[in-house]
């Protein structure tokens, strides 16, 4: 190692960075730099990082959040600016940077270039299209004014409205230049649009029918707040018709293109908002006079026309003479016609009365009686024939029923055996031991029997039916076992 190296003081990286930082800040504690903005970055912290460059070098810059909020213009890439601040170092990346405390455009040429670029961008989006423009109401009830409450502009507007047509005015105070101008104007336009269209309760403020955004004249830098993008977009989105009256007639801002109407001055904006009351009253009086003249002329024309028609009509006596003569002639003919008609009807009545004699009525009654007797005889013969046919059919059905009935089978020596429920038995196996059977014979004779355990049944005395006239033979009595025969001549086998 050389001798020179032995004499050098050994430093840490942080110490060396600190010495460089102090040297740079002491040498360039206050500088003013002109250049074009390059990269512009806006992180969530609110700070702004950017590059200031020319054709040979690039300088990194930073603007803290508090300084950004005070800017009258927002940094944009490509804008030529003059920045004021101090140089410092950023040890984390071994580079130097400029902490900017103020930024302003480098002359009106830069601002005009930025304004023209922004105007083209918004026009391409359709914010300035004529189809978006709303008509200004002819006579608004409430007018909203967005301006500074302490300037001469609001006094000029109120004075002009009072002269032309007094209206209710709502003033939304804003700053009309400076760093917060654009944000306050945009919030005022949005605030008026957020008001209700109708008053729903006490204390509610109704939405204005038209808005006026007004400011006096000034330089391009003074009017720059009305060239900000947020103001132009909010004005274009307003549901309330908006009149822009910013600056003098020669001043043009972006809000003029986004508004529904542009006024050259604030006073002209008031004239656009309302008509002249005196002119309206004079116009109404003129309309009233013209209306009265027209009605008078119309009545006079109608009267003249009526008089002309009346002169063309004949006299009333002449109009009624001919009809009266015709009426007299008809009246004369009517009397003779009525008398002739009465005579004719009387003759017809006498002729009819002559035909209605008692002998004629007797003849007609005898003829009707003879005809009625013939019809009665025919009906009786037909009824007897029908009864005979029905009786013959009924007798045939009775014989068929007797041949098919089970009583006819019983008369041939068969018997019908019923169990206790009255159900007929077809086999001995269907009879339960100890159950009582009902045996029916011919001539409605019945025999009761009980089934023994062996399945054989003993005959019981025959019960004589009330409809039978024969007495059956008595059966041999079995030995009694706890019971006896009796009860109407019917026995029981146990």
SVG drawing of the C-alpha trace seen along z (x, -y; Angstrom):
<svg xmlns="http://www.w3.org/2000/svg" viewBox="-181 -47 186 138">
<polyline fill="none" stroke="black" stroke-width="0.4" points="0.0,0.0 1.4,-3.4 2.2,-6.0 -0.6,-8.2 -3.0,-5.5 -1.6,-5.2 -2.4,-8.9 -6.1,-8.7 -8.8,-8.6 -10.9,-5.5 -14.7,-6.3 -17.8,-4.2 -20.2,-4.3 -22.8,-6.2 -20.2,-8.7 -19.1,-9.4 -22.7,-9.7 -23.4,-12.2 -20.4,-14.3 -21.5,-14.3 -25.1,-15.3 -23.8,-18.2 -21.5,-19.4 -24.2,-19.3 -26.9,-21.0 -24.4,-23.7 -23.4,-24.4 -26.8,-24.2 -29.2,-25.2 -31.3,-27.3 -31.4,-26.7 -33.8,-27.5 -33.9,-25.1 -35.6,-25.2 -36.4,-22.1 -39.1,-19.7 -40.9,-17.3 -40.2,-13.7 -41.5,-10.8 -44.2,-11.8 -45.2,-9.4 -47.9,-9.9 -47.9,-7.1 -50.6,-6.7 -48.6,-8.8 -49.5,-12.0 -45.9,-12.9 -44.9,-13.5 -41.7,-12.1 -40.6,-13.3 -37.6,-14.1 -36.6,-17.5 -34.5,-17.1 -33.1,-18.8 -31.3,-17.4 -28.1,-16.6 -29.0,-15.7 -31.7,-14.4 -32.4,-15.7 -34.5,-13.6 -37.0,-15.7 -39.4,-15.1 -42.3,-17.3 -43.7,-16.6 -47.5,-16.2 -47.9,-19.6 -46.3,-21.4 -48.3,-19.5 -51.6,-20.7 -50.5,-24.3 -49.7,-24.1 -51.8,-26.2 -51.1,-23.6 -50.5,-19.9 -47.2,-18.4 -47.7,-16.7 -45.2,-14.9 -43.9,-17.1 -44.6,-20.4 -41.8,-22.9 -41.4,-24.3 -39.2,-26.3 -38.7,-24.6 -37.3,-26.1 -35.8,-24.2 -32.6,-22.7 -30.3,-19.8 -29.8,-16.9 -28.7,-13.3 -30.5,-10.0 -28.0,-7.7 -30.1,-4.6 -29.4,-4.8 -26.2,-6.8 -27.8,-9.6 -28.6,-13.3 -32.1,-14.8 -33.9,-18.1 -36.5,-18.8 -38.9,-21.1 -40.6,-23.8 -42.2,-25.7 -43.1,-24.9 -44.4,-27.2 -44.7,-26.9 -41.9,-28.3 -43.9,-31.0 -47.4,-31.1 -46.2,-29.0 -45.9,-25.9 -49.3,-26.4 -50.9,-27.0 -49.3,-23.7 -50.6,-21.9 -54.1,-23.5 -54.3,-22.5 -53.3,-18.9 -55.8,-18.6 -58.5,-20.2 -57.9,-17.6 -58.1,-14.8 -61.4,-15.9 -62.9,-16.6 -61.9,-13.2 -63.9,-11.7 -67.0,-13.7 -67.2,-16.0 -67.6,-19.1 -70.2,-17.6 -73.2,-19.7 -75.5,-16.8 -74.6,-16.9 -75.6,-20.6 -78.8,-21.3 -81.2,-24.2 -81.2,-27.0 -84.7,-27.4 -86.6,-30.5 -87.6,-31.7 -85.8,-29.8 -87.2,-29.9 -83.8,-29.5 -80.3,-30.4 -77.1,-28.9 -74.0,-31.1 -70.5,-29.6 -68.0,-32.4 -66.1,-34.3 -68.5,-36.0 -66.3,-39.0 -65.5,-40.0 -67.3,-42.4 -68.6,-39.5 -71.4,-38.5 -72.5,-42.1 -72.7,-42.5 -74.7,-39.4 -77.2,-40.2 -77.6,-43.8 -78.2,-42.6 -80.8,-40.0 -82.6,-42.6 -82.8,-44.9 -84.0,-42.3 -86.1,-39.8 -85.6,-39.3 -85.1,-35.6 -84.1,-33.6 -80.2,-33.2 -78.1,-30.6 -74.4,-31.5 -71.8,-28.7 -68.6,-30.5 -65.3,-29.2 -61.8,-30.5 -61.5,-31.5 -57.7,-31.2 -54.9,-29.4 -54.1,-25.9 -57.6,-24.9 -59.6,-26.7 -60.3,-23.7 -61.3,-21.3 -63.6,-23.8 -65.4,-24.7 -65.8,-21.0 -67.3,-20.3 -69.6,-23.3 -71.0,-22.0 -71.5,-18.5 -73.0,-19.9 -75.7,-21.8 -76.5,-18.7 -76.9,-16.7 -79.7,-18.9 -83.3,-17.5 -85.5,-18.7 -88.4,-19.3 -88.7,-20.6 -89.7,-17.6 -89.5,-19.1 -88.9,-22.4 -85.3,-23.7 -84.6,-21.7 -82.9,-23.7 -84.3,-23.1 -81.9,-22.4 -81.4,-25.4 -82.8,-25.5 -79.6,-26.9 -76.0,-27.4 -73.6,-30.2 -69.8,-29.7 -68.3,-33.2 -65.0,-34.9 -63.5,-38.2 -60.6,-38.6 -57.0,-37.7 -53.9,-36.1 -53.6,-32.6 -52.1,-31.5 -54.9,-33.2 -57.6,-31.4 -55.7,-28.1 -58.0,-26.5 -60.8,-26.5 -58.6,-24.6 -58.1,-21.7 -59.5,-18.4 -61.7,-17.8 -63.5,-21.1 -64.2,-20.3 -65.5,-16.8 -67.7,-17.9 -69.3,-20.7 -69.9,-18.2 -71.6,-15.8 -73.9,-18.4 -77.6,-17.6 -78.4,-21.3 -77.9,-23.5 -74.6,-25.5 -73.5,-28.9 -69.7,-29.6 -68.7,-33.2 -65.0,-33.0 -62.8,-36.0 -63.4,-38.5 -64.7,-37.9 -61.2,-37.1 -60.4,-34.6 -61.1,-31.0 -61.0,-28.1 -61.9,-24.4 -65.0,-25.0 -66.3,-27.2 -66.3,-24.2 -67.8,-21.8 -70.6,-24.2 -74.0,-24.3 -73.6,-28.0 -70.6,-30.4 -71.1,-34.0 -68.4,-36.6 -68.8,-38.3 -70.6,-37.5 -73.1,-40.3 -73.9,-38.6 -74.4,-35.3 -77.1,-37.0 -78.7,-38.3 -78.7,-34.8 -80.3,-33.3 -83.4,-35.5 -85.5,-37.5 -86.3,-41.3 -89.3,-41.6 -90.4,-44.9 -90.1,-43.4 -92.2,-40.5 -94.9,-42.8 -94.8,-44.9 -95.1,-41.9 -98.0,-40.6 -99.8,-43.9 -99.2,-43.9 -100.6,-40.4 -103.6,-41.5 -104.2,-44.4 -103.9,-42.3 -106.2,-39.7 -108.9,-42.3 -108.6,-43.7 -108.9,-40.3 -111.9,-39.4 -113.6,-42.7 -112.9,-42.3 -114.2,-38.7 -117.4,-39.8 -117.9,-42.6 -117.3,-40.2 -119.8,-37.8 -122.4,-40.5 -122.0,-41.7 -122.3,-38.2 -125.5,-37.6 -127.0,-40.8 -126.2,-39.7 -127.9,-36.3 -130.9,-38.0 -131.4,-40.2 -131.4,-37.2 -134.2,-35.5 -137.9,-36.1 -140.5,-37.6 -142.0,-35.4 -145.5,-35.9 -144.6,-34.8 -142.8,-31.7 -145.8,-30.7 -148.6,-31.5 -148.2,-28.5 -147.9,-25.9 -151.0,-27.5 -153.0,-27.1 -151.9,-23.5 -153.0,-22.9 -156.4,-24.3 -156.9,-22.0 -155.8,-19.0 -158.1,-19.9 -161.1,-20.0 -160.2,-16.6 -159.6,-15.1 -163.2,-15.8 -164.8,-14.1 -162.3,-11.2 -163.0,-10.5 -166.7,-10.4 -166.3,-8.0 -164.0,-5.7 -166.5,-5.6 -169.3,-4.6 -167.2,-1.9 -166.2,-0.4 -169.9,-0.6 -171.0,1.5 -168.3,4.1 -169.4,4.3 -173.0,4.8 -172.1,7.5 -170.1,9.4 -173.0,9.0 -175.4,10.5 -173.3,13.6 -173.1,14.2 -176.7,15.6 -177.7,18.3 -178.5,20.8 -175.1,20.5 -173.4,20.9 -175.5,24.0 -174.5,25.6 -170.8,24.9 -171.1,26.3 -172.8,29.5 -170.1,30.1 -167.4,29.6 -169.1,32.0 -169.4,34.7 -165.7,34.3 -164.8,34.5 -166.8,37.7 -165.1,39.4 -161.7,38.5 -162.7,39.8 -163.8,43.1 -160.6,43.5 -158.5,42.7 -160.4,45.3 -159.9,48.1 -156.2,47.3 -155.8,47.2 -157.5,50.6 -155.3,52.1 -152.2,50.8 -153.4,52.2 -154.1,55.6 -150.6,55.8 -149.0,54.7 -151.1,57.3 -150.1,60.1 -146.4,59.2 -146.7,59.0 -148.3,62.5 -145.5,63.9 -142.9,62.4 -144.7,63.7 -144.7,67.3 -141.0,67.0 -140.2,65.7 -142.2,68.6 -140.3,71.2 -137.0,69.7 -137.7,69.0 -136.3,71.4 -139.9,71.9 -140.7,73.9 -137.7,76.1 -138.8,76.6 -142.2,77.8 -140.4,80.6 -139.1,82.1 -135.9,80.1 -135.0,78.1 -133.1,74.9 -130.7,75.0 -129.7,71.6 -127.1,71.1 -127.6,68.7 -126.8,65.7 -129.3,66.6 -126.6,67.7 -127.5,70.8 -125.3,73.9 -124.1,75.8 -122.0,78.5 -122.1,80.2 -118.6,78.9 -120.0,75.4 -122.1,76.2 -120.4,75.7 -121.1,78.2 -123.6,76.8 -124.9,74.1 -128.6,73.7 -129.9,74.3 -133.0,73.1 -134.4,75.6 -137.1,74.3 -139.5,76.6 -142.3,76.2 -145.4,74.2 -143.3,71.9 -142.7,74.6 -139.7,74.3 -137.8,76.7 -135.2,75.7 -132.3,78.1 -129.0,78.0 -125.8,79.5 -124.4,82.2 -120.7,82.7 -120.7,85.6 -122.1,83.4 -125.5,85.3 -128.6,83.2 -131.8,84.6 -135.1,83.4 -137.2,81.1 -140.9,80.7 -142.1,78.7 -143.1,75.1 -146.4,74.4 -146.3,71.3 -149.1,68.8 -149.7,69.2 -149.7,73.1 -153.0,75.1 -151.4,78.6 -150.2,80.1 -146.9,82.1 -146.4,85.4 -144.8,85.3 -141.3,86.5 -140.1,88.9 -139.2,87.1 -135.6,87.6 -134.7,88.0 -134.9,84.8 -131.7,83.3 -132.2,80.2 -135.0,78.9 -138.4,79.7 -140.4,79.0 -143.0,76.2 -143.2,72.5 -145.6,72.6 -145.3,76.3 -141.6,76.1 -139.2,78.5 -135.4,78.3 -133.0,81.2 -130.0,81.1"/>
</svg>
